[in-house]
Amino acid sequence: MPKMQDAFFGPAHASTSTPMLLALNKPYGVLCQFTDRSGRRTLAEFVRIPGVYPAGRLDYDSEGLLLLTDDGALAQRLTAPPAAPGRARAGARPGTRGGTQKTYLVQVEGEPGEAQLTQLRKGLLLNDGPTLPARARRLDAPPPWLWPRDPPVRFRKTVPDAWIELTIREGRNRQVRRMTAAVGHPTLRLVRASDQVTMAGPPHTFVRRGKGDAAARGSGRSR
């Protein structure tokens, strides 16, 4: 079973021959890689464990939960899309489609109504094809554990904003931003809040609960 390592606010050091799985709360304005010729901030500022790499990506201008591992097979299971209905993906439990399910907190421009939420739930046609059905709900306010962004989102008195919670089962390039824009509500801030991984054994859920906390442990087991 992969180990969970905390990797945020302070160098993380580890030495182990068993596969590792790390959870990092990636800040805004950090590249999802370990080097950058232009001098921008990278994961090397937060992770000091050699041989690990991101399992999936989180955009430079997005924040929140990012999983890293030193095991290629595990990374493939973490990032593989769900299998088509009726086809089990290798390593998935019987009766599941495998893959990952990611939940985002999204601050959007304007005030989306039920019509826009329904569009997100049913799936949208983007320029690279239709999206899978998603879960979407309007939030009255961001959760109390959410930290202020640095730098803050630009505030405009004449343009209202709102928060939605969006859960998707695929990970295309800037997908959440393109989905909210497609329903007329551009994304202002994007935070990945949790990542549920379905592999052999029960689902393993990683939850990002707040800046300054160590990464929360998942419930269940992953093998």
Contacts in CASP RR format, 6 or more apart in sequence:
PFRMAT RR
TARGET T0000
AUTHOR 0000-0000-0000
METHOD contacts of the structure
MODEL  1
MPKMQDAFFGPAHASTSTPMLLALNKPYGVLCQFTDRSGRRTLAEFVRIP
GVYPAGRLDYDSEGLLLLTDDGALAQRLTAPPAAPGRARAGARPGTRGGT
QKTYLVQVEGEPGEAQLTQLRKGLLLNDGPTLPARARRLDAPPPWLWPRD
PPVRFRKTVPDAWIELTIREGRNRQVRRMTAAVGHPTLRLVRASDQVTMA
GPPHTFVRRGKGDAAARGSGRSR
1 221 0 8 1.000
1 222 0 8 1.000
1 223 0 8 1.000
2 18 0 8 1.000
2 19 0 8 1.000
2 20 0 8 1.000
2 21 0 8 1.000
2 69 0 8 1.000
2 71 0 8 1.000
2 74 0 8 1.000
2 222 0 8 1.000
3 16 0 8 1.000
3 18 0 8 1.000
3 19 0 8 1.000
3 20 0 8 1.000
3 21 0 8 1.000
4 21 0 8 1.000
4 22 0 8 1.000
4 23 0 8 1.000
4 215 0 8 1.000
4 217 0 8 1.000
4 218 0 8 1.000
5 12 0 8 1.000
5 14 0 8 1.000
5 20 0 8 1.000
5 21 0 8 1.000
5 22 0 8 1.000
5 23 0 8 1.000
5 49 0 8 1.000
6 12 0 8 1.000
6 22 0 8 1.000
6 23 0 8 1.000
6 214 0 8 1.000
6 215 0 8 1.000
7 22 0 8 1.000
7 23 0 8 1.000
7 24 0 8 1.000
7 46 0 8 1.000
7 47 0 8 1.000
7 49 0 8 1.000
7 68 0 8 1.000
7 215 0 8 1.000
8 24 0 8 1.000
8 25 0 8 1.000
8 46 0 8 1.000
8 212 0 8 1.000
8 214 0 8 1.000
8 215 0 8 1.000
9 46 0 8 1.000
9 212 0 8 1.000
10 46 0 8 1.000
11 46 0 8 1.000
11 48 0 8 1.000
12 22 0 8 1.000
12 46 0 8 1.000
12 47 0 8 1.000
12 48 0 8 1.000
12 49 0 8 1.000
13 48 0 8 1.000
13 49 0 8 1.000
14 20 0 8 1.000
14 49 0 8 1.000
19 69 0 8 1.000
19 70 0 8 1.000
19 71 0 8 1.000
19 74 0 8 1.000
20 49 0 8 1.000
20 52 0 8 1.000
20 69 0 8 1.000
20 70 0 8 1.000
20 71 0 8 1.000
21 67 0 8 1.000
21 68 0 8 1.000
21 69 0 8 1.000
21 71 0 8 1.000
21 74 0 8 1.000
21 222 0 8 1.000
22 47 0 8 1.000
22 49 0 8 1.000
22 52 0 8 1.000
22 67 0 8 1.000
22 68 0 8 1.000
22 69 0 8 1.000
22 215 0 8 1.000
23 65 0 8 1.000
23 66 0 8 1.000
23 67 0 8 1.000
23 206 0 8 1.000
23 208 0 8 1.000
23 215 0 8 1.000
23 216 0 8 1.000
24 43 0 8 1.000
24 46 0 8 1.000
24 47 0 8 1.000
24 65 0 8 1.000
24 66 0 8 1.000
24 67 0 8 1.000
24 68 0 8 1.000
24 215 0 8 1.000
25 63 0 8 1.000
25 64 0 8 1.000
25 65 0 8 1.000
25 66 0 8 1.000
25 208 0 8 1.000
25 210 0 8 1.000
25 211 0 8 1.000
25 212 0 8 1.000
25 213 0 8 1.000
25 215 0 8 1.000
26 32 0 8 1.000
26 43 0 8 1.000
26 46 0 8 1.000
26 58 0 8 1.000
26 62 0 8 1.000
26 63 0 8 1.000
26 64 0 8 1.000
26 65 0 8 1.000
26 66 0 8 1.000
27 41 0 8 1.000
27 63 0 8 1.000
27 64 0 8 1.000
27 150 0 8 1.000
27 211 0 8 1.000
28 61 0 8 1.000
28 62 0 8 1.000
28 63 0 8 1.000
28 149 0 8 1.000
28 150 0 8 1.000
28 151 0 8 1.000
29 40 0 8 1.000
29 41 0 8 1.000
29 60 0 8 1.000
29 61 0 8 1.000
30 40 0 8 1.000
30 41 0 8 1.000
30 42 0 8 1.000
30 43 0 8 1.000
30 45 0 8 1.000
30 46 0 8 1.000
30 60 0 8 1.000
31 40 0 8 1.000
31 41 0 8 1.000
31 42 0 8 1.000
31 43 0 8 1.000
31 60 0 8 1.000
32 43 0 8 1.000
32 54 0 8 1.000
32 56 0 8 1.000
32 57 0 8 1.000
32 58 0 8 1.000
32 59 0 8 1.000
32 60 0 8 1.000
32 66 0 8 1.000
33 42 0 8 1.000
33 43 0 8 1.000
33 54 0 8 1.000
34 42 0 8 1.000
34 43 0 8 1.000
34 44 0 8 1.000
34 47 0 8 1.000
34 53 0 8 1.000
35 42 0 8 1.000
35 44 0 8 1.000
36 42 0 8 1.000
40 60 0 8 1.000
43 54 0 8 1.000
43 68 0 8 1.000
47 68 0 8 1.000
49 70 0 8 1.000
51 70 0 8 1.000
52 68 0 8 1.000
52 69 0 8 1.000
52 70 0 8 1.000
53 68 0 8 1.000
53 69 0 8 1.000
53 70 0 8 1.000
53 75 0 8 1.000
54 66 0 8 1.000
54 67 0 8 1.000
54 68 0 8 1.000
55 67 0 8 1.000
55 68 0 8 1.000
55 69 0 8 1.000
55 74 0 8 1.000
55 75 0 8 1.000
55 78 0 8 1.000
55 79 0 8 1.000
56 66 0 8 1.000
56 67 0 8 1.000
56 75 0 8 1.000
56 78 0 8 1.000
56 79 0 8 1.000
58 64 0 8 1.000
58 65 0 8 1.000
58 66 0 8 1.000
58 192 0 8 1.000
59 174 0 8 1.000
59 177 0 8 1.000
59 190 0 8 1.000
61 190 0 8 1.000
62 190 0 8 1.000
62 191 0 8 1.000
62 192 0 8 1.000
63 149 0 8 1.000
63 189 0 8 1.000
63 190 0 8 1.000
63 191 0 8 1.000
63 192 0 8 1.000
64 191 0 8 1.000
64 192 0 8 1.000
64 193 0 8 1.000
64 208 0 8 1.000
65 192 0 8 1.000
65 193 0 8 1.000
65 194 0 8 1.000
65 195 0 8 1.000
65 206 0 8 1.000
65 207 0 8 1.000
65 208 0 8 1.000
65 215 0 8 1.000
66 192 0 8 1.000
67 78 0 8 1.000
67 195 0 8 1.000
67 197 0 8 1.000
67 206 0 8 1.000
69 75 0 8 1.000
69 78 0 8 1.000
77 91 0 8 1.000
77 99 0 8 1.000
77 197 0 8 1.000
77 199 0 8 1.000
78 99 0 8 1.000
78 100 0 8 1.000
78 197 0 8 1.000
79 100 0 8 1.000
80 89 0 8 1.000
80 98 0 8 1.000
80 99 0 8 1.000
81 99 0 8 1.000
81 169 0 8 1.000
81 170 0 8 1.000
81 171 0 8 1.000
82 89 0 8 1.000
82 97 0 8 1.000
82 98 0 8 1.000
82 99 0 8 1.000
82 132 0 8 1.000
82 169 0 8 1.000
82 170 0 8 1.000
83 89 0 8 1.000
83 92 0 8 1.000
83 97 0 8 1.000
83 98 0 8 1.000
83 99 0 8 1.000
85 97 0 8 1.000
86 97 0 8 1.000
88 94 0 8 1.000
88 95 0 8 1.000
88 96 0 8 1.000
88 97 0 8 1.000
88 98 0 8 1.000
89 97 0 8 1.000
89 98 0 8 1.000
89 99 0 8 1.000
91 98 0 8 1.000
91 199 0 8 1.000
91 200 0 8 1.000
92 98 0 8 1.000
92 99 0 8 1.000
92 198 0 8 1.000
92 199 0 8 1.000
92 200 0 8 1.000
93 198 0 8 1.000
93 199 0 8 1.000
93 200 0 8 1.000
93 201 0 8 1.000
93 202 0 8 1.000
96 198 0 8 1.000
97 198 0 8 1.000
98 198 0 8 1.000
98 199 0 8 1.000
99 169 0 8 1.000
99 197 0 8 1.000
99 198 0 8 1.000
100 169 0 8 1.000
100 195 0 8 1.000
100 196 0 8 1.000
100 197 0 8 1.000
100 198 0 8 1.000
101 167 0 8 1.000
101 168 0 8 1.000
101 169 0 8 1.000
101 195 0 8 1.000
101 196 0 8 1.000
101 198 0 8 1.000
102 167 0 8 1.000
102 168 0 8 1.000
102 169 0 8 1.000
102 171 0 8 1.000
102 192 0 8 1.000
102 194 0 8 1.000
102 195 0 8 1.000
102 196 0 8 1.000
103 165 0 8 1.000
103 166 0 8 1.000
103 167 0 8 1.000
103 192 0 8 1.000
103 193 0 8 1.000
103 194 0 8 1.000
103 195 0 8 1.000
103 196 0 8 1.000
104 165 0 8 1.000
104 166 0 8 1.000
104 167 0 8 1.000
104 168 0 8 1.000
104 176 0 8 1.000
104 190 0 8 1.000
104 191 0 8 1.000
104 192 0 8 1.000
104 193 0 8 1.000
105 139 0 8 1.000
105 142 0 8 1.000
105 143 0 8 1.000
105 146 0 8 1.000
105 163 0 8 1.000
105 164 0 8 1.000
105 165 0 8 1.000
105 189 0 8 1.000
105 190 0 8 1.000
105 191 0 8 1.000
105 193 0 8 1.000
106 163 0 8 1.000
106 164 0 8 1.000
106 165 0 8 1.000
106 166 0 8 1.000
106 176 0 8 1.000
106 180 0 8 1.000
106 187 0 8 1.000
106 189 0 8 1.000
106 190 0 8 1.000
106 191 0 8 1.000
107 142 0 8 1.000
107 153 0 8 1.000
107 161 0 8 1.000
107 162 0 8 1.000
107 163 0 8 1.000
107 187 0 8 1.000
107 188 0 8 1.000
107 189 0 8 1.000
107 190 0 8 1.000
108 161 0 8 1.000
108 162 0 8 1.000
108 163 0 8 1.000
108 164 0 8 1.000
108 180 0 8 1.000
108 185 0 8 1.000
108 186 0 8 1.000
108 187 0 8 1.000
108 188 0 8 1.000
109 159 0 8 1.000
109 161 0 8 1.000
109 185 0 8 1.000
109 186 0 8 1.000
109 187 0 8 1.000
109 188 0 8 1.000
110 159 0 8 1.000
110 160 0 8 1.000
110 161 0 8 1.000
110 162 0 8 1.000
110 185 0 8 1.000
111 160 0 8 1.000
111 161 0 8 1.000
111 162 0 8 1.000
112 138 0 8 1.000
112 162 0 8 1.000
112 164 0 8 1.000
112 180 0 8 1.000
112 183 0 8 1.000
112 184 0 8 1.000
112 185 0 8 1.000
113 138 0 8 1.000
116 183 0 8 1.000
116 184 0 8 1.000
116 185 0 8 1.000
117 136 0 8 1.000
117 137 0 8 1.000
117 138 0 8 1.000
117 164 0 8 1.000
119 182 0 8 1.000
119 183 0 8 1.000
120 134 0 8 1.000
120 136 0 8 1.000
120 164 0 8 1.000
120 166 0 8 1.000
120 179 0 8 1.000
120 180 0 8 1.000
120 183 0 8 1.000
121 133 0 8 1.000
121 134 0 8 1.000
121 135 0 8 1.000
121 136 0 8 1.000
122 133 0 8 1.000
123 130 0 8 1.000
123 131 0 8 1.000
123 132 0 8 1.000
123 133 0 8 1.000
123 134 0 8 1.000
124 130 0 8 1.000
124 131 0 8 1.000
124 179 0 8 1.000
124 182 0 8 1.000
124 183 0 8 1.000
125 131 0 8 1.000
126 172 0 8 1.000
126 175 0 8 1.000
126 178 0 8 1.000
126 179 0 8 1.000
126 182 0 8 1.000
127 178 0 8 1.000
128 172 0 8 1.000
131 168 0 8 1.000
131 170 0 8 1.000
131 172 0 8 1.000
131 175 0 8 1.000
131 179 0 8 1.000
132 168 0 8 1.000
132 169 0 8 1.000
132 170 0 8 1.000
134 166 0 8 1.000
134 167 0 8 1.000
134 168 0 8 1.000
134 169 0 8 1.000
134 179 0 8 1.000
135 165 0 8 1.000
135 166 0 8 1.000
135 167 0 8 1.000
136 164 0 8 1.000
136 165 0 8 1.000
136 166 0 8 1.000
136 167 0 8 1.000
137 164 0 8 1.000
137 165 0 8 1.000
138 162 0 8 1.000
138 163 0 8 1.000
138 164 0 8 1.000
139 162 0 8 1.000
139 163 0 8 1.000
139 164 0 8 1.000
139 165 0 8 1.000
141 163 0 8 1.000
142 163 0 8 1.000
145 209 0 8 1.000
145 210 0 8 1.000
146 191 0 8 1.000
146 210 0 8 1.000
147 210 0 8 1.000
147 211 0 8 1.000
147 212 0 8 1.000
149 189 0 8 1.000
153 161 0 8 1.000
153 188 0 8 1.000
153 189 0 8 1.000
154 188 0 8 1.000
161 188 0 8 1.000
162 185 0 8 1.000
164 180 0 8 1.000
165 193 0 8 1.000
166 176 0 8 1.000
166 179 0 8 1.000
166 180 0 8 1.000
168 175 0 8 1.000
168 176 0 8 1.000
168 179 0 8 1.000
172 178 0 8 1.000
176 187 0 8 1.000
176 190 0 8 1.000
177 186 0 8 1.000
177 187 0 8 1.000
177 190 0 8 1.000
180 186 0 8 1.000
180 187 0 8 1.000
181 187 0 8 1.000
191 208 0 8 1.000
192 208 0 8 1.000
193 207 0 8 1.000
193 208 0 8 1.000
194 205 0 8 1.000
194 206 0 8 1.000
194 207 0 8 1.000
194 208 0 8 1.000
195 205 0 8 1.000
195 206 0 8 1.000
196 203 0 8 1.000
196 204 0 8 1.000
196 205 0 8 1.000
196 206 0 8 1.000
197 203 0 8 1.000
197 204 0 8 1.000
197 205 0 8 1.000
197 206 0 8 1.000
197 222 0 8 1.000
199 222 0 8 1.000
199 223 0 8 1.000
200 222 0 8 1.000
200 223 0 8 1.000
201 221 0 8 1.000
201 222 0 8 1.000
201 223 0 8 1.000
202 220 0 8 1.000
202 221 0 8 1.000
203 220 0 8 1.000
204 218 0 8 1.000
204 219 0 8 1.000
204 220 0 8 1.000
204 221 0 8 1.000
204 222 0 8 1.000
205 218 0 8 1.000
205 219 0 8 1.000
205 220 0 8 1.000
206 215 0 8 1.000
206 216 0 8 1.000
206 218 0 8 1.000
207 216 0 8 1.000
207 218 0 8 1.000
208 215 0 8 1.000
208 216 0 8 1.000
209 216 0 8 1.000
END
